[in-house]
């Protein structure tokens, strides 16, 4: 019995030593840091999922931001820098891009394990990233987005019919928004109508959801690699399920066959991919991977931003009135709101910018130091960031920092008014980063903003929005979703203005 007790104590001691042996990492380097908890480190929400991890990050950010530009934290037992200054974040993303050009997730998969996401520019590093990004960038020109605008308008009409069918009942707006973005990207990428508003669940909607889902297997891998970071270089995983991979392969093949047989000349994303395939001799998997890049940028993140925009418009009646007045005046002046006009509506721009400030779809950026350099800990002290170090840029926290925004928790679109410098002045300070910044800025940024503006105009012109009691004004973020959404759903009511 005593021997067994000694064995148990030895095992417990060994585990404890393993979990805590590097907890003096920051102390040895004289870097300020909050005391970590056993096993979970400084970000317990990421492990326990009892609350969203942004709340952990916010607490640390608020504790140190007045004194330091960056601090040390532990993601479980892995040391990581947390940036607490917008100007430093911008400097890393732009001026020091060569020192921080890769992200943490790049080591977790590859083209062999995950043929689709492994080819995505988000997952690639170095020259390979540069090459793939250069291939896909021309697909997002203003001219191409303008050519796809009628497709977006058509889906907007379907969305309005869907709202009317609900007959003034409360609508779960995140699901409605996902139906909208699914139909838009399906038409622009694959040239098909996904039928999301037809009633039954559209297969592409379901596969899109599974594509972005953090399964228990992926969550387990993340936890294990935080405990054993070197494992990422030894064992990689596929983020995409085989059934999802096969679905999009078949979908792309069918879309290409249909386009070639029908001789449709539409300057959409599929048109660009076919041109690129002929020029670069791309494989089917390369084609699918590029399509998924567009799909991810235009589908999940855009639907969540749209949900928050409608939520904030619903609970801020002065904003709703002012926005509807701008839409009405614009229609009276031009007789329509097309691609060129929707991008010249200042208050609409401000509403979207303020939504992206309060609710950035990416709450943080993760960067790996690819070339050792020095960064300012304080005004008087520089520290060396070693190659291979991980750094987190907490976009959610920077956007809610009172040093950059007065009354940061309030929804005030006027803070981005042209006479105040718009978003430009905040981008220059590094305090407005909803799409990141620098060479790795989100590829689908322009398209996402365009479809969001179009659908907000379509809804606001015909409907008055109110919060349903099922959606609390003081909400909590869903701890189980990587891109934060409102726990319990976002329920709104849509009343036809002229109905």
C-alpha positions in Angstrom: 0.0 0.0 0.0 2.9 2.4 0.9 4.6 1.5 -2.3 1.5 2.3 -4.3 1.2 5.6 -2.5 4.7 6.5 -3.4 4.1 5.6 -7.0 1.0 7.8 -7.1 2.9 10.7 -5.4 5.7 10.3 -7.9 3.3 10.4 -10.8 1.5 13.5 -9.4 4.8 15.2 -8.7 6.0 14.5 -12.2 2.9 15.8 -13.8 3.0 18.9 -11.6 6.7 19.5 -12.5 5.9 19.0 -16.2 3.0 21.6 -16.1 4.9 24.2 -14.1 8.6 23.8 -14.9 8.7 26.8 -17.3 6.4 29.0 -15.2 9.5 31.1 -14.3 10.1 31.8 -18.1 9.0 35.5 -17.8 10.6 36.0 -14.4 14.0 35.0 -15.7 13.6 37.5 -18.6 12.3 40.2 -16.3 9.1 40.5 -18.3 5.9 41.5 -16.5 3.3 38.7 -16.4 0.1 37.7 -14.5 0.4 34.6 -12.3 -0.7 31.5 -14.2 -3.0 28.9 -12.9 -2.1 25.2 -13.0 -2.8 23.5 -16.3 -4.9 26.4 -17.8 -2.3 29.1 -17.6 -3.7 32.6 -18.0 -6.4 31.7 -20.5 -8.7 29.3 -18.6 -11.7 30.0 -20.9 -9.9 28.4 -23.8 -9.7 25.1 -21.9 -12.8 25.0 -19.7 -15.1 26.8 -22.1 -17.0 28.2 -19.1 -16.6 31.7 -20.5 -15.2 33.1 -23.8 -11.4 33.5 -23.8 -11.7 37.2 -24.8 -12.8 37.9 -21.3 -9.5 36.4 -20.0 -7.5 38.4 -22.5 -9.4 41.6 -21.7 -8.6 41.2 -18.0 -4.9 40.9 -18.6 -4.9 43.7 -21.2 -6.6 46.1 -18.8 -4.2 45.2 -16.0 -1.0 46.0 -17.9 -1.9 48.4 -20.7 -1.0 51.6 -18.9 2.5 50.5 -18.0 3.7 48.2 -20.8 3.5 47.8 -24.5 3.5 44.0 -24.2 3.5 41.4 -21.4 4.1 37.7 -21.0 1.3 35.2 -20.6 1.0 31.5 -20.6 -1.4 29.7 -22.9 -1.6 26.6 -20.7 2.1 26.1 -20.3 3.3 27.8 -23.5 4.8 31.2 -23.1 3.4 33.9 -25.4 3.6 37.6 -25.7 0.4 39.7 -25.4 0.5 43.1 -27.2 -1.1 45.9 -25.2 -0.4 48.8 -27.5 -2.1 49.6 -30.9 0.9 51.4 -32.4 3.1 48.4 -31.6 0.6 46.0 -33.2 0.6 48.1 -36.4 4.4 48.2 -36.4 4.5 44.4 -36.2 2.0 44.0 -39.0 3.5 46.5 -41.4 7.0 47.8 -40.7 8.3 44.6 -39.1 6.3 42.2 -41.3 9.4 40.3 -42.2 10.0 39.6 -38.5 6.4 38.4 -37.9 5.0 37.1 -41.3 3.7 33.7 -40.2 0.8 32.8 -37.9 0.7 30.2 -35.2 -1.7 27.9 -37.0 0.6 27.4 -40.0 2.5 24.6 -38.2 -0.6 22.6 -37.4 -1.4 21.2 -40.8 0.0 20.8 -44.3 -1.1 20.0 -47.9 -0.7 16.3 -47.3 -2.9 16.1 -44.2 -5.4 18.7 -45.3 -5.4 19.2 -49.1 -8.0 22.1 -48.9 -7.1 24.3 -45.9 -3.4 23.3 -46.2 -3.3 25.3 -49.4 -5.2 28.2 -48.0 -3.0 31.4 -47.8 -3.9 31.7 -44.1 -2.1 28.4 -43.4 0.9 29.0 -45.6 4.3 30.4 -44.7 7.1 32.3 -46.4 7.4 32.2 -50.2 4.6 29.7 -50.6 2.2 32.1 -48.9 3.4 34.9 -51.1 2.8 32.9 -54.3 -0.7 31.8 -53.3 -1.7 35.2 -52.1 -0.6 36.7 -55.4 -2.7 34.2 -57.3 -5.9 35.0 -55.5 -5.6 38.8 -54.9 -6.7 39.8 -58.4 -10.1 38.1 -57.8 -11.0 40.8 -55.3 -10.6 43.9 -57.4 -13.3 46.6 -57.3 -14.2 45.8 -60.9 -14.9 42.1 -60.2 -16.8 42.9 -57.0 -18.9 45.4 -58.9 -19.7 42.7 -61.5 -21.0 40.5 -58.7 -23.1 43.2 -57.1 -26.3 42.2 -59.1 -26.0 38.7 -57.6 -25.9 40.2 -54.1 -29.0 42.3 -54.8 -30.8 39.2 -56.0 -30.1 37.4 -52.7 -31.2 40.5 -50.8 -34.6 40.2 -52.5 -34.9 36.6 -51.4 -33.9 37.6 -47.9 -36.7 40.1 -47.7 -39.3 37.6 -48.9 -38.0 35.2 -46.2 -38.5 37.9 -43.6 -42.1 38.6 -44.8 -42.9 34.8 -44.7 -42.0 34.8 -41.0 -45.1 37.1 -40.5 -43.6 39.4 -37.8 -42.4 36.5 -35.7 -39.0 36.8 -33.9 -36.2 35.6 -36.2 -32.9 34.1 -35.0 -30.8 36.5 -37.0 -27.5 34.7 -37.0 -29.1 31.8 -38.8 -30.9 34.2 -41.2 -27.6 36.0 -41.9 -25.9 32.7 -42.5 -28.5 31.8 -45.1 -27.9 35.1 -46.8 -24.1 34.8 -47.0 -24.3 31.2 -48.0 -26.5 32.1 -51.0 -24.2 35.0 -52.0 -21.0 33.1 -51.9 -22.5 30.0 -53.5 -23.7 32.0 -56.5 -20.4 34.0 -56.8 -18.1 31.0 -56.4 -19.9 28.0 -57.8 -22.6 29.7 -60.0 -25.4 27.9 -58.2 -28.4 28.8 -56.0 -27.8 27.2 -52.6 -31.5 27.5 -51.9 -30.9 28.5 -48.2 -34.3 30.4 -48.0 -36.3 27.5 -49.6 -37.1 25.9 -46.3 -35.0 22.8 -45.8 -31.4 23.0 -44.8 -29.2 23.6 -47.8 -26.3 21.0 -48.1 -23.8 23.7 -48.8 -24.9 25.6 -45.7 -24.4 22.5 -43.5 -21.0 21.7 -45.1 -19.9 25.4 -44.6 -20.8 25.1 -41.0 -18.8 21.9 -40.6 -15.9 23.5 -42.4 -15.6 26.1 -39.7 -16.5 23.9 -36.8 -14.1 23.3 -33.9 -14.7 19.6 -33.3 -13.6 17.8 -30.1 -10.8 16.3 -32.1 -9.4 19.7 -33.1 -10.0 21.1 -29.6 -8.0 18.2 -28.1 -5.2 18.7 -30.6 -5.0 22.4 -29.7 -4.8 21.5 -26.0 -2.1 18.9 -26.5 0.0 21.2 -28.6 -0.2 23.9 -26.0 1.2 21.4 -23.5 3.7 20.0 -26.0 4.4 22.7 -28.6 7.0 20.6 -30.4 4.3 18.1 -31.3 3.1 20.5 -34.1 6.3 19.8 -36.0 6.0 16.1 -35.6 2.3 15.4 -36.0 -0.1 17.6 -38.0 -3.9 17.2 -38.4 -6.6 17.7 -41.0 -9.0 20.5 -40.0 -11.3 19.5 -42.8 -13.3 16.3 -42.5 -13.0 14.0 -45.5 -16.8 14.2 -46.2 -16.6 18.0 -46.3 -13.5 17.9 -48.5 -15.2 15.5 -51.0 -18.4 17.6 -51.0 -16.5 20.8 -52.1 -14.4 18.8 -54.6 -17.6 17.5 -56.3 -19.3 20.9 -56.1 -16.3 22.6 -57.8 -16.1 19.9 -60.5 -19.9 20.2 -61.2 -19.7 24.0 -61.3 -16.9 24.0 -63.8 -18.7 21.5 -66.0 -21.9 23.5 -65.9 -20.1 26.8 -66.7 -18.2 25.3 -69.6 -21.3 23.6 -71.1 -23.6 26.7 -70.7 -21.1 29.2 -72.1 -22.2 31.7 -69.5 -19.9 34.7 -69.5 -20.3 36.1 -66.0 -17.4 37.9 -64.4 -17.7 36.2 -61.0 -15.2 34.4 -58.9 -15.6 31.1 -60.8 -14.8 33.0 -64.0 -11.5 34.1 -62.4 -10.6 30.7 -61.2 -11.1 29.2 -64.6 -8.8 31.9 -66.1 -6.3 31.1 -63.4 -6.5 27.4 -64.0 -5.7 27.8 -67.6 -2.9 30.2 -66.9 -1.2 28.4 -64.0 -2.4 24.8 -64.8 -3.9 24.5 -61.3 -5.1 21.1 -60.0 -8.6 20.5 -58.9 -7.5 20.7 -55.3 -5.9 24.1 -55.9 -9.2 25.3 -57.4 -11.1 24.0 -54.4 -8.7 25.5 -52.0 -9.0 29.0 -53.6 -12.8 28.6 -53.6 -12.7 27.8 -49.9 -10.6 30.9 -49.3 -13.4 33.0 -50.8 -16.1 30.9 -49.1 -14.6 31.3 -45.6 -14.1 35.1 -46.0 -17.6 35.7 -47.4 -19.6 33.2 -45.4 -19.1 32.7 -41.6 -17.4 36.0 -40.6 -19.7 38.1 -42.7 -22.8 36.5 -41.4 -21.7 37.1 -37.8 -20.8 40.8 -38.5 -24.2 41.2 -40.2 -25.9 39.7 -37.1 -24.2 42.2 -34.8 -24.9 45.1 -37.1 -28.7 44.3 -37.1 -28.5 43.8 -33.3 -26.9 47.2 -32.7 -29.3 48.9 -35.1 -32.2 47.3 -33.3 -31.3 48.5 -29.9 -30.1 52.0 -30.9 -33.2 53.7 -32.3 -31.4 57.0 -33.1 -28.9 55.1 -35.2 -31.8 53.2 -37.0 -33.6 56.5 -37.7 -30.5 58.3 -39.0 -29.5 55.3 -41.2 -33.0 54.9 -42.7 -33.1 58.6 -43.5 -29.8 58.4 -45.4 -31.1 55.5 -47.4 -34.3 57.3 -48.2 -32.5 60.5 -49.3 -30.0 58.4 -51.4 -32.9 56.7 -53.2 -34.6 60.0 -53.8 -31.4 61.5 -55.2 -30.3 58.6 -57.4 -33.4 56.5 -57.9 -31.4 53.4 -57.0 -28.5 52.3 -54.8 -26.0 50.4 -56.9 -22.4 49.3 -56.2 -20.9 52.8 -56.7 -23.6 54.5 -54.7 -23.6 52.1 -51.7 -19.9 52.8 -51.2 -20.5 56.5 -51.1 -23.0 56.5 -48.2 -21.1 58.0 -45.2 -23.4 57.0 -42.3 -23.8 53.5 -43.6 -20.0 53.3 -43.6 -19.8 54.6 -40.1 -22.4 52.0 -38.8 -20.5 49.2 -40.4 -17.2 50.5 -39.0 -18.6 50.8 -35.5 -20.0 47.3 -35.7 -16.6 46.0 -36.8 -14.9 47.9 -33.9 -17.2 46.5 -31.2 -17.6 43.1 -32.7 -14.5 42.2 -34.8 -15.0 38.7 -36.2 -11.4 37.8 -35.5 -10.8 38.7 -31.8 -7.1 38.3 -32.0 -4.2 37.8 -34.4 -1.5 35.2 -33.7 2.0 35.8 -35.0 5.2 33.8 -34.8 8.6 35.7 -34.7 10.3 34.5 -37.9 13.3 36.7 -37.4 14.6 37.9 -34.1 14.2 41.6 -33.3 13.7 44.2 -30.6 10.4 45.6 -29.4 9.7 48.3 -26.8 8.5 47.0 -23.5 8.2 50.6 -22.2 9.4 53.9 -23.5 12.8 53.3 -21.9 13.4 49.6 -22.4 13.7 47.4 -25.4 13.5 43.7 -25.2 14.6 41.0 -27.7 11.9 38.8 -29.2 13.5 35.4 -30.1 12.8 33.6 -33.3 10.0 31.1 -32.8 8.3 33.2 -30.1 4.5 33.4 -30.2 2.7 36.8 -30.0 -1.0 37.6 -29.7 -2.5 40.9 -30.9 -5.8 41.2 -29.0 -8.0 43.1 -31.6 -11.1 42.8 -29.4 -9.3 44.5 -26.5 -7.6 47.2 -28.6 -10.9 48.1 -30.1 -12.4 48.6 -26.6 -9.6 50.7 -25.2 -10.6 54.1 -23.8 -7.1 55.4 -24.8 -8.3 55.2 -28.4 -12.1 55.5 -28.2 -14.2 57.6 -25.9 -17.0 55.5 -24.2 -15.6 52.4 -25.9 -18.4 50.1 -24.9 -21.1 52.3 -26.5 -22.2 52.0 -30.1 -21.5 55.4 -31.6 -21.1 55.4 -35.4 -20.4 59.1 -35.4 -16.9 58.5 -34.0 -16.0 57.5 -37.5 -17.4 60.6 -39.2 -15.4 61.9 -42.2 -14.7 65.2 -40.4 -13.2 63.2 -37.5 -10.9 61.3 -39.8 -13.1 58.3 -40.5 -11.4 54.9 -40.0 -8.1 56.2 -41.5 -7.0 58.0 -38.3 -7.6 54.9 -36.2 -5.9 52.6 -38.7 -2.8 54.8 -38.5 -2.8 54.5 -34.7 -3.2 50.7 -34.9 -6.5 51.0 -33.0 -8.8 49.7 -35.8 -7.8 46.3 -37.0 -11.0 44.3 -37.9 -9.4 42.8 -41.0 -5.8 42.9 -39.7 -3.3 45.1 -41.5 -0.2 44.9 -43.7 0.6 42.3 -46.3 -1.6 39.6 -44.6 -4.7 41.8 -44.3 -7.9 39.9 -45.0 -8.2 39.2 -48.8 -12.0 39.2 -48.8 -12.3 42.6 -47.0 -13.8 44.6 -49.9 -16.2 41.9 -50.9 -17.4 41.3 -47.3 -18.0 45.1 -46.8 -19.9 45.3 -50.1 -22.3 42.5 -49.3 -22.8 43.8 -45.8 -23.7 47.3 -47.0 -26.0 45.9 -49.6 -28.0 43.8 -47.3 -28.2 46.4 -44.5 -29.6 48.9 -47.1 -32.2 46.3 -48.3 -33.4 45.5 -44.8 -33.4 49.0 -43.4 -35.4 50.4 -46.4 -38.3 48.1 -45.8 -38.3 47.0 -42.2 -38.2 48.5 -38.7 -36.1 46.4 -36.3 -36.7 45.7 -32.6 -35.1 43.4 -30.1 -37.1 40.4 -29.0 -37.1 39.8 -25.3 -35.2 36.5 -25.9 -32.1 38.6 -26.7 -30.8 40.5 -23.7 -29.2 43.9 -24.2 -26.4 43.0 -21.9 -25.4 39.7 -23.5 -22.7 37.1 -22.9 -20.5 35.7 -25.6 -20.8 32.0 -26.4 -17.7 30.4 -24.9 -17.9 27.4 -27.3 -17.5 29.4 -30.5 -14.2 30.6 -31.8 -15.7 33.5 -33.6 -17.8 35.0 -30.7 -21.6 35.1 -31.0 -24.3 36.0 -28.5 -25.1 33.1 -26.1 -28.7 32.0 -26.6 -29.0 33.4 -30.1 -29.8 36.9 -31.6 -33.6 37.2 -31.8 -35.0 40.2 -33.6 -38.3 41.3 -35.0 -38.8 42.8 -38.4 -41.9 45.0 -39.0 -42.6 46.0 -42.6 -42.6 49.8 -42.8 -45.2 50.1 -45.5 -47.0 46.9 -44.6 
